[in-house]
Amino acid sequence: MEVFPKRQKFSIGQKCENIIIEILESIIIASQVPKTSKLLYLEKASIKLNILKIFFRLLKEFRIVDIKKYINLETYCQEIGKMLGGWIKSIKYR
């Protein structure tokens, strides 16, 4: 999915892509480490997701992406956030 106009692709677009990769890395690591270490990586992923949401809001505010693309991006973030939140809760309250 092509989200960013060519001009912003290598600035804020690259930053967003890097954050997405960091979130994925944290989730993959969390799935592989012992239970005692999972929470650290899941919380890191959650923090990065919150940062990504802020960048997406900036994209909308600066009209780099239209409202339809913003809604799609925000929907994906909300779904990932719900899954991360559930995983974090399941580890904290065992």
Phi and psi restraints in degrees (range 20) as a CNS / XPLOR table:
assign (resid 1 and name C) (resid 2 and name N)
       (resid 2 and name CA) (resid 2 and name C) 1.0 -85.9 20.0 2
assign (resid 2 and name N) (resid 2 and name CA)
       (resid 2 and name C) (resid 3 and name N) 1.0 109.5 20.0 2
assign (resid 2 and name C) (resid 3 and name N)
       (resid 3 and name CA) (resid 3 and name C) 1.0 -101.2 20.0 2
assign (resid 3 and name N) (resid 3 and name CA)
       (resid 3 and name C) (resid 4 and name N) 1.0 -42.0 20.0 2
assign (resid 3 and name C) (resid 4 and name N)
       (resid 4 and name CA) (resid 4 and name C) 1.0 -98.3 20.0 2
assign (resid 4 and name N) (resid 4 and name CA)
       (resid 4 and name C) (resid 5 and name N) 1.0 138.4 20.0 2
assign (resid 4 and name C) (resid 5 and name N)
       (resid 5 and name CA) (resid 5 and name C) 1.0 -61.2 20.0 2
assign (resid 5 and name N) (resid 5 and name CA)
       (resid 5 and name C) (resid 6 and name N) 1.0 156.5 20.0 2
assign (resid 5 and name C) (resid 6 and name N)
       (resid 6 and name CA) (resid 6 and name C) 1.0 -54.3 20.0 2
assign (resid 6 and name N) (resid 6 and name CA)
       (resid 6 and name C) (resid 7 and name N) 1.0 -40.5 20.0 2
assign (resid 6 and name C) (resid 7 and name N)
       (resid 7 and name CA) (resid 7 and name C) 1.0 -63.0 20.0 2
assign (resid 7 and name N) (resid 7 and name CA)
       (resid 7 and name C) (resid 8 and name N) 1.0 -39.6 20.0 2
assign (resid 7 and name C) (resid 8 and name N)
       (resid 8 and name CA) (resid 8 and name C) 1.0 -91.2 20.0 2
assign (resid 8 and name N) (resid 8 and name CA)
       (resid 8 and name C) (resid 9 and name N) 1.0 -8.5 20.0 2
assign (resid 8 and name C) (resid 9 and name N)
       (resid 9 and name CA) (resid 9 and name C) 1.0 -57.1 20.0 2
assign (resid 9 and name N) (resid 9 and name CA)
       (resid 9 and name C) (resid 10 and name N) 1.0 -37.2 20.0 2
assign (resid 9 and name C) (resid 10 and name N)
       (resid 10 and name CA) (resid 10 and name C) 1.0 -97.9 20.0 2
assign (resid 10 and name N) (resid 10 and name CA)
       (resid 10 and name C) (resid 11 and name N) 1.0 6.7 20.0 2
assign (resid 10 and name C) (resid 11 and name N)
       (resid 11 and name CA) (resid 11 and name C) 1.0 -114.3 20.0 2
assign (resid 11 and name N) (resid 11 and name CA)
       (resid 11 and name C) (resid 12 and name N) 1.0 -93.3 20.0 2
assign (resid 11 and name C) (resid 12 and name N)
       (resid 12 and name CA) (resid 12 and name C) 1.0 -68.1 20.0 2
assign (resid 12 and name N) (resid 12 and name CA)
       (resid 12 and name C) (resid 13 and name N) 1.0 -30.9 20.0 2
assign (resid 12 and name C) (resid 13 and name N)
       (resid 13 and name CA) (resid 13 and name C) 1.0 -62.9 20.0 2
assign (resid 13 and name N) (resid 13 and name CA)
       (resid 13 and name C) (resid 14 and name N) 1.0 -42.5 20.0 2
assign (resid 13 and name C) (resid 14 and name N)
       (resid 14 and name CA) (resid 14 and name C) 1.0 -65.6 20.0 2
assign (resid 14 and name N) (resid 14 and name CA)
       (resid 14 and name C) (resid 15 and name N) 1.0 -39.3 20.0 2
assign (resid 14 and name C) (resid 15 and name N)
       (resid 15 and name CA) (resid 15 and name C) 1.0 -62.0 20.0 2
assign (resid 15 and name N) (resid 15 and name CA)
       (resid 15 and name C) (resid 16 and name N) 1.0 -44.5 20.0 2
assign (resid 15 and name C) (resid 16 and name N)
       (resid 16 and name CA) (resid 16 and name C) 1.0 -62.5 20.0 2
assign (resid 16 and name N) (resid 16 and name CA)
       (resid 16 and name C) (resid 17 and name N) 1.0 -43.1 20.0 2
assign (resid 16 and name C) (resid 17 and name N)
       (resid 17 and name CA) (resid 17 and name C) 1.0 -61.9 20.0 2
assign (resid 17 and name N) (resid 17 and name CA)
       (resid 17 and name C) (resid 18 and name N) 1.0 -40.4 20.0 2
assign (resid 17 and name C) (resid 18 and name N)
       (resid 18 and name CA) (resid 18 and name C) 1.0 -63.3 20.0 2
assign (resid 18 and name N) (resid 18 and name CA)
       (resid 18 and name C) (resid 19 and name N) 1.0 -40.8 20.0 2
assign (resid 18 and name C) (resid 19 and name N)
       (resid 19 and name CA) (resid 19 and name C) 1.0 -65.5 20.0 2
assign (resid 19 and name N) (resid 19 and name CA)
       (resid 19 and name C) (resid 20 and name N) 1.0 -41.0 20.0 2
assign (resid 19 and name C) (resid 20 and name N)
       (resid 20 and name CA) (resid 20 and name C) 1.0 -60.1 20.0 2
assign (resid 20 and name N) (resid 20 and name CA)
       (resid 20 and name C) (resid 21 and name N) 1.0 -43.0 20.0 2
assign (resid 20 and name C) (resid 21 and name N)
       (resid 21 and name CA) (resid 21 and name C) 1.0 -63.6 20.0 2
assign (resid 21 and name N) (resid 21 and name CA)
       (resid 21 and name C) (resid 22 and name N) 1.0 -40.1 20.0 2
assign (resid 21 and name C) (resid 22 and name N)
       (resid 22 and name CA) (resid 22 and name C) 1.0 -63.9 20.0 2
assign (resid 22 and name N) (resid 22 and name CA)
       (resid 22 and name C) (resid 23 and name N) 1.0 -38.7 20.0 2
assign (resid 22 and name C) (resid 23 and name N)
       (resid 23 and name CA) (resid 23 and name C) 1.0 -62.9 20.0 2
assign (resid 23 and name N) (resid 23 and name CA)
       (resid 23 and name C) (resid 24 and name N) 1.0 -48.1 20.0 2
assign (resid 23 and name C) (resid 24 and name N)
       (resid 24 and name CA) (resid 24 and name C) 1.0 -59.4 20.0 2
assign (resid 24 and name N) (resid 24 and name CA)
       (resid 24 and name C) (resid 25 and name N) 1.0 -44.1 20.0 2
assign (resid 24 and name C) (resid 25 and name N)
       (resid 25 and name CA) (resid 25 and name C) 1.0 -59.0 20.0 2
assign (resid 25 and name N) (resid 25 and name CA)
       (resid 25 and name C) (resid 26 and name N) 1.0 -45.1 20.0 2
assign (resid 25 and name C) (resid 26 and name N)
       (resid 26 and name CA) (resid 26 and name C) 1.0 -63.4 20.0 2
assign (resid 26 and name N) (resid 26 and name CA)
       (resid 26 and name C) (resid 27 and name N) 1.0 -40.5 20.0 2
assign (resid 26 and name C) (resid 27 and name N)
       (resid 27 and name CA) (resid 27 and name C) 1.0 -67.2 20.0 2
assign (resid 27 and name N) (resid 27 and name CA)
       (resid 27 and name C) (resid 28 and name N) 1.0 -42.7 20.0 2
assign (resid 27 and name C) (resid 28 and name N)
       (resid 28 and name CA) (resid 28 and name C) 1.0 -64.2 20.0 2
assign (resid 28 and name N) (resid 28 and name CA)
       (resid 28 and name C) (resid 29 and name N) 1.0 -43.7 20.0 2
assign (resid 28 and name C) (resid 29 and name N)
       (resid 29 and name CA) (resid 29 and name C) 1.0 -61.6 20.0 2
assign (resid 29 and name N) (resid 29 and name CA)
       (resid 29 and name C) (resid 30 and name N) 1.0 -44.2 20.0 2
assign (resid 29 and name C) (resid 30 and name N)
       (resid 30 and name CA) (resid 30 and name C) 1.0 -59.6 20.0 2
assign (resid 30 and name N) (resid 30 and name CA)
       (resid 30 and name C) (resid 31 and name N) 1.0 -33.3 20.0 2
assign (resid 30 and name C) (resid 31 and name N)
       (resid 31 and name CA) (resid 31 and name C) 1.0 -75.3 20.0 2
assign (resid 31 and name N) (resid 31 and name CA)
       (resid 31 and name C) (resid 32 and name N) 1.0 -14.7 20.0 2
assign (resid 31 and name C) (resid 32 and name N)
       (resid 32 and name CA) (resid 32 and name C) 1.0 -106.5 20.0 2
assign (resid 32 and name N) (resid 32 and name CA)
       (resid 32 and name C) (resid 33 and name N) 1.0 -20.6 20.0 2
assign (resid 32 and name C) (resid 33 and name N)
       (resid 33 and name CA) (resid 33 and name C) 1.0 -87.3 20.0 2
assign (resid 33 and name N) (resid 33 and name CA)
       (resid 33 and name C) (resid 34 and name N) 1.0 164.8 20.0 2
assign (resid 33 and name C) (resid 34 and name N)
       (resid 34 and name CA) (resid 34 and name C) 1.0 -61.3 20.0 2
assign (resid 34 and name N) (resid 34 and name CA)
       (resid 34 and name C) (resid 35 and name N) 1.0 157.6 20.0 2
assign (resid 34 and name C) (resid 35 and name N)
       (resid 35 and name CA) (resid 35 and name C) 1.0 -54.0 20.0 2
assign (resid 35 and name N) (resid 35 and name CA)
       (resid 35 and name C) (resid 36 and name N) 1.0 -33.3 20.0 2
assign (resid 35 and name C) (resid 36 and name N)
       (resid 36 and name CA) (resid 36 and name C) 1.0 -69.0 20.0 2
assign (resid 36 and name N) (resid 36 and name CA)
       (resid 36 and name C) (resid 37 and name N) 1.0 -19.2 20.0 2
assign (resid 36 and name C) (resid 37 and name N)
       (resid 37 and name CA) (resid 37 and name C) 1.0 -105.3 20.0 2
assign (resid 37 and name N) (resid 37 and name CA)
       (resid 37 and name C) (resid 38 and name N) 1.0 -9.5 20.0 2
assign (resid 37 and name C) (resid 38 and name N)
       (resid 38 and name CA) (resid 38 and name C) 1.0 -60.1 20.0 2
assign (resid 38 and name N) (resid 38 and name CA)
       (resid 38 and name C) (resid 39 and name N) 1.0 -43.0 20.0 2
assign (resid 38 and name C) (resid 39 and name N)
       (resid 39 and name CA) (resid 39 and name C) 1.0 -57.6 20.0 2
assign (resid 39 and name N) (resid 39 and name CA)
       (resid 39 and name C) (resid 40 and name N) 1.0 -40.6 20.0 2
assign (resid 39 and name C) (resid 40 and name N)
       (resid 40 and name CA) (resid 40 and name C) 1.0 -57.1 20.0 2
assign (resid 40 and name N) (resid 40 and name CA)
       (resid 40 and name C) (resid 41 and name N) 1.0 -47.5 20.0 2
assign (resid 40 and name C) (resid 41 and name N)
       (resid 41 and name CA) (resid 41 and name C) 1.0 -73.1 20.0 2
assign (resid 41 and name N) (resid 41 and name CA)
       (resid 41 and name C) (resid 42 and name N) 1.0 -34.8 20.0 2
assign (resid 41 and name C) (resid 42 and name N)
       (resid 42 and name CA) (resid 42 and name C) 1.0 -68.9 20.0 2
assign (resid 42 and name N) (resid 42 and name CA)
       (resid 42 and name C) (resid 43 and name N) 1.0 -40.3 20.0 2
assign (resid 42 and name C) (resid 43 and name N)
       (resid 43 and name CA) (resid 43 and name C) 1.0 -67.6 20.0 2
assign (resid 43 and name N) (resid 43 and name CA)
       (resid 43 and name C) (resid 44 and name N) 1.0 -36.0 20.0 2
assign (resid 43 and name C) (resid 44 and name N)
       (resid 44 and name CA) (resid 44 and name C) 1.0 -62.1 20.0 2
assign (resid 44 and name N) (resid 44 and name CA)
       (resid 44 and name C) (resid 45 and name N) 1.0 -44.1 20.0 2
assign (resid 44 and name C) (resid 45 and name N)
       (resid 45 and name CA) (resid 45 and name C) 1.0 -62.0 20.0 2
assign (resid 45 and name N) (resid 45 and name CA)
       (resid 45 and name C) (resid 46 and name N) 1.0 -40.1 20.0 2
assign (resid 45 and name C) (resid 46 and name N)
       (resid 46 and name CA) (resid 46 and name C) 1.0 -64.9 20.0 2
assign (resid 46 and name N) (resid 46 and name CA)
       (resid 46 and name C) (resid 47 and name N) 1.0 -42.1 20.0 2
assign (resid 46 and name C) (resid 47 and name N)
       (resid 47 and name CA) (resid 47 and name C) 1.0 -63.1 20.0 2
assign (resid 47 and name N) (resid 47 and name CA)
       (resid 47 and name C) (resid 48 and name N) 1.0 -45.2 20.0 2
assign (resid 47 and name C) (resid 48 and name N)
       (resid 48 and name CA) (resid 48 and name C) 1.0 -62.1 20.0 2
assign (resid 48 and name N) (resid 48 and name CA)
       (resid 48 and name C) (resid 49 and name N) 1.0 -37.6 20.0 2
assign (resid 48 and name C) (resid 49 and name N)
       (resid 49 and name CA) (resid 49 and name C) 1.0 -63.4 20.0 2
assign (resid 49 and name N) (resid 49 and name CA)
       (resid 49 and name C) (resid 50 and name N) 1.0 -40.4 20.0 2
assign (resid 49 and name C) (resid 50 and name N)
       (resid 50 and name CA) (resid 50 and name C) 1.0 -64.4 20.0 2
assign (resid 50 and name N) (resid 50 and name CA)
       (resid 50 and name C) (resid 51 and name N) 1.0 -38.2 20.0 2
assign (resid 50 and name C) (resid 51 and name N)
       (resid 51 and name CA) (resid 51 and name C) 1.0 -63.9 20.0 2
assign (resid 51 and name N) (resid 51 and name CA)
       (resid 51 and name C) (resid 52 and name N) 1.0 -42.5 20.0 2
assign (resid 51 and name C) (resid 52 and name N)
       (resid 52 and name CA) (resid 52 and name C) 1.0 -60.9 20.0 2
assign (resid 52 and name N) (resid 52 and name CA)
       (resid 52 and name C) (resid 53 and name N) 1.0 -40.2 20.0 2
assign (resid 52 and name C) (resid 53 and name N)
       (resid 53 and name CA) (resid 53 and name C) 1.0 -60.4 20.0 2
assign (resid 53 and name N) (resid 53 and name CA)
       (resid 53 and name C) (resid 54 and name N) 1.0 -39.2 20.0 2
assign (resid 53 and name C) (resid 54 and name N)
       (resid 54 and name CA) (resid 54 and name C) 1.0 -64.7 20.0 2
assign (resid 54 and name N) (resid 54 and name CA)
       (resid 54 and name C) (resid 55 and name N) 1.0 -43.9 20.0 2
assign (resid 54 and name C) (resid 55 and name N)
       (resid 55 and name CA) (resid 55 and name C) 1.0 -60.2 20.0 2
assign (resid 55 and name N) (resid 55 and name CA)
       (resid 55 and name C) (resid 56 and name N) 1.0 -41.5 20.0 2
assign (resid 55 and name C) (resid 56 and name N)
       (resid 56 and name CA) (resid 56 and name C) 1.0 -63.2 20.0 2
assign (resid 56 and name N) (resid 56 and name CA)
       (resid 56 and name C) (resid 57 and name N) 1.0 -38.9 20.0 2
assign (resid 56 and name C) (resid 57 and name N)
       (resid 57 and name CA) (resid 57 and name C) 1.0 -63.8 20.0 2
assign (resid 57 and name N) (resid 57 and name CA)
       (resid 57 and name C) (resid 58 and name N) 1.0 -39.0 20.0 2
assign (resid 57 and name C) (resid 58 and name N)
       (resid 58 and name CA) (resid 58 and name C) 1.0 -62.7 20.0 2
assign (resid 58 and name N) (resid 58 and name CA)
       (resid 58 and name C) (resid 59 and name N) 1.0 -40.6 20.0 2
assign (resid 58 and name C) (resid 59 and name N)
       (resid 59 and name CA) (resid 59 and name C) 1.0 -57.9 20.0 2
assign (resid 59 and name N) (resid 59 and name CA)
       (resid 59 and name C) (resid 60 and name N) 1.0 -41.2 20.0 2
assign (resid 59 and name C) (resid 60 and name N)
       (resid 60 and name CA) (resid 60 and name C) 1.0 -69.5 20.0 2
assign (resid 60 and name N) (resid 60 and name CA)
       (resid 60 and name C) (resid 61 and name N) 1.0 -45.4 20.0 2
assign (resid 60 and name C) (resid 61 and name N)
       (resid 61 and name CA) (resid 61 and name C) 1.0 -62.1 20.0 2
assign (resid 61 and name N) (resid 61 and name CA)
       (resid 61 and name C) (resid 62 and name N) 1.0 -38.8 20.0 2
assign (resid 61 and name C) (resid 62 and name N)
       (resid 62 and name CA) (resid 62 and name C) 1.0 -85.9 20.0 2
assign (resid 62 and name N) (resid 62 and name CA)
       (resid 62 and name C) (resid 63 and name N) 1.0 5.1 20.0 2
assign (resid 62 and name C) (resid 63 and name N)
       (resid 63 and name CA) (resid 63 and name C) 1.0 57.1 20.0 2
assign (resid 63 and name N) (resid 63 and name CA)
       (resid 63 and name C) (resid 64 and name N) 1.0 36.3 20.0 2
assign (resid 63 and name C) (resid 64 and name N)
       (resid 64 and name CA) (resid 64 and name C) 1.0 -79.3 20.0 2
assign (resid 64 and name N) (resid 64 and name CA)
       (resid 64 and name C) (resid 65 and name N) 1.0 -34.6 20.0 2
assign (resid 64 and name C) (resid 65 and name N)
       (resid 65 and name CA) (resid 65 and name C) 1.0 -121.3 20.0 2
assign (resid 65 and name N) (resid 65 and name CA)
       (resid 65 and name C) (resid 66 and name N) 1.0 150.6 20.0 2
assign (resid 65 and name C) (resid 66 and name N)
       (resid 66 and name CA) (resid 66 and name C) 1.0 -80.2 20.0 2
assign (resid 66 and name N) (resid 66 and name CA)
       (resid 66 and name C) (resid 67 and name N) 1.0 171.9 20.0 2
assign (resid 66 and name C) (resid 67 and name N)
       (resid 67 and name CA) (resid 67 and name C) 1.0 -63.7 20.0 2
assign (resid 67 and name N) (resid 67 and name CA)
       (resid 67 and name C) (resid 68 and name N) 1.0 -35.0 20.0 2
assign (resid 67 and name C) (resid 68 and name N)
       (resid 68 and name CA) (resid 68 and name C) 1.0 -64.4 20.0 2
assign (resid 68 and name N) (resid 68 and name CA)
       (resid 68 and name C) (resid 69 and name N) 1.0 -44.9 20.0 2
assign (resid 68 and name C) (resid 69 and name N)
       (resid 69 and name CA) (resid 69 and name C) 1.0 -65.6 20.0 2
assign (resid 69 and name N) (resid 69 and name CA)
       (resid 69 and name C) (resid 70 and name N) 1.0 -39.3 20.0 2
assign (resid 69 and name C) (resid 70 and name N)
       (resid 70 and name CA) (resid 70 and name C) 1.0 -61.8 20.0 2
assign (resid 70 and name N) (resid 70 and name CA)
       (resid 70 and name C) (resid 71 and name N) 1.0 -43.9 20.0 2
assign (resid 70 and name C) (resid 71 and name N)
       (resid 71 and name CA) (resid 71 and name C) 1.0 -61.7 20.0 2
assign (resid 71 and name N) (resid 71 and name CA)
       (resid 71 and name C) (resid 72 and name N) 1.0 -41.8 20.0 2
assign (resid 71 and name C) (resid 72 and name N)
       (resid 72 and name CA) (resid 72 and name C) 1.0 -61.5 20.0 2
assign (resid 72 and name N) (resid 72 and name CA)
       (resid 72 and name C) (resid 73 and name N) 1.0 -46.6 20.0 2
assign (resid 72 and name C) (resid 73 and name N)
       (resid 73 and name CA) (resid 73 and name C) 1.0 -62.2 20.0 2
assign (resid 73 and name N) (resid 73 and name CA)
       (resid 73 and name C) (resid 74 and name N) 1.0 -43.9 20.0 2
assign (resid 73 and name C) (resid 74 and name N)
       (resid 74 and name CA) (resid 74 and name C) 1.0 -66.0 20.0 2
assign (resid 74 and name N) (resid 74 and name CA)
       (resid 74 and name C) (resid 75 and name N) 1.0 -36.8 20.0 2
assign (resid 74 and name C) (resid 75 and name N)
       (resid 75 and name CA) (resid 75 and name C) 1.0 -62.7 20.0 2
assign (resid 75 and name N) (resid 75 and name CA)
       (resid 75 and name C) (resid 76 and name N) 1.0 -44.5 20.0 2
assign (resid 75 and name C) (resid 76 and name N)
       (resid 76 and name CA) (resid 76 and name C) 1.0 -60.6 20.0 2
assign (resid 76 and name N) (resid 76 and name CA)
       (resid 76 and name C) (resid 77 and name N) 1.0 -44.2 20.0 2
assign (resid 76 and name C) (resid 77 and name N)
       (resid 77 and name CA) (resid 77 and name C) 1.0 -62.4 20.0 2
assign (resid 77 and name N) (resid 77 and name CA)
       (resid 77 and name C) (resid 78 and name N) 1.0 -41.0 20.0 2
assign (resid 77 and name C) (resid 78 and name N)
       (resid 78 and name CA) (resid 78 and name C) 1.0 -63.5 20.0 2
assign (resid 78 and name N) (resid 78 and name CA)
       (resid 78 and name C) (resid 79 and name N) 1.0 -42.1 20.0 2
assign (resid 78 and name C) (resid 79 and name N)
       (resid 79 and name CA) (resid 79 and name C) 1.0 -63.8 20.0 2
assign (resid 79 and name N) (resid 79 and name CA)
       (resid 79 and name C) (resid 80 and name N) 1.0 -45.5 20.0 2
assign (resid 79 and name C) (resid 80 and name N)
       (resid 80 and name CA) (resid 80 and name C) 1.0 -63.3 20.0 2
assign (resid 80 and name N) (resid 80 and name CA)
       (resid 80 and name C) (resid 81 and name N) 1.0 -41.7 20.0 2
assign (resid 80 and name C) (resid 81 and name N)
       (resid 81 and name CA) (resid 81 and name C) 1.0 -60.8 20.0 2
assign (resid 81 and name N) (resid 81 and name CA)
       (resid 81 and name C) (resid 82 and name N) 1.0 -40.9 20.0 2
assign (resid 81 and name C) (resid 82 and name N)
       (resid 82 and name CA) (resid 82 and name C) 1.0 -63.5 20.0 2
assign (resid 82 and name N) (resid 82 and name CA)
       (resid 82 and name C) (resid 83 and name N) 1.0 -43.4 20.0 2
assign (resid 82 and name C) (resid 83 and name N)
       (resid 83 and name CA) (resid 83 and name C) 1.0 -65.3 20.0 2
assign (resid 83 and name N) (resid 83 and name CA)
       (resid 83 and name C) (resid 84 and name N) 1.0 -44.9 20.0 2
assign (resid 83 and name C) (resid 84 and name N)
       (resid 84 and name CA) (resid 84 and name C) 1.0 -62.2 20.0 2
assign (resid 84 and name N) (resid 84 and name CA)
       (resid 84 and name C) (resid 85 and name N) 1.0 -44.6 20.0 2
assign (resid 84 and name C) (resid 85 and name N)
       (resid 85 and name CA) (resid 85 and name C) 1.0 -59.7 20.0 2
assign (resid 85 and name N) (resid 85 and name CA)
       (resid 85 and name C) (resid 86 and name N) 1.0 -42.1 20.0 2
assign (resid 85 and name C) (resid 86 and name N)
       (resid 86 and name CA) (resid 86 and name C) 1.0 -64.1 20.0 2
assign (resid 86 and name N) (resid 86 and name CA)
       (resid 86 and name C) (resid 87 and name N) 1.0 -41.6 20.0 2
assign (resid 86 and name C) (resid 87 and name N)
       (resid 87 and name CA) (resid 87 and name C) 1.0 -64.9 20.0 2
assign (resid 87 and name N) (resid 87 and name CA)
       (resid 87 and name C) (resid 88 and name N) 1.0 -43.3 20.0 2
assign (resid 87 and name C) (resid 88 and name N)
       (resid 88 and name CA) (resid 88 and name C) 1.0 -63.3 20.0 2
assign (resid 88 and name N) (resid 88 and name CA)
       (resid 88 and name C) (resid 89 and name N) 1.0 -44.8 20.0 2
assign (resid 88 and name C) (resid 89 and name N)
       (resid 89 and name CA) (resid 89 and name C) 1.0 -60.4 20.0 2
assign (resid 89 and name N) (resid 89 and name CA)
       (resid 89 and name C) (resid 90 and name N) 1.0 -42.4 20.0 2
assign (resid 89 and name C) (resid 90 and name N)
       (resid 90 and name CA) (resid 90 and name C) 1.0 -64.1 20.0 2
assign (resid 90 and name N) (resid 90 and name CA)
       (resid 90 and name C) (resid 91 and name N) 1.0 -29.5 20.0 2
assign (resid 90 and name C) (resid 91 and name N)
       (resid 91 and name CA) (resid 91 and name C) 1.0 -82.3 20.0 2
assign (resid 91 and name N) (resid 91 and name CA)
       (resid 91 and name C) (resid 92 and name N) 1.0 -40.4 20.0 2
assign (resid 91 and name C) (resid 92 and name N)
       (resid 92 and name CA) (resid 92 and name C) 1.0 -67.0 20.0 2
assign (resid 92 and name N) (resid 92 and name CA)
       (resid 92 and name C) (resid 93 and name N) 1.0 -35.3 20.0 2
assign (resid 92 and name C) (resid 93 and name N)
       (resid 93 and name CA) (resid 93 and name C) 1.0 -110.0 20.0 2
assign (resid 93 and name N) (resid 93 and name CA)
       (resid 93 and name C) (resid 94 and name N) 1.0 32.9 20.0 2
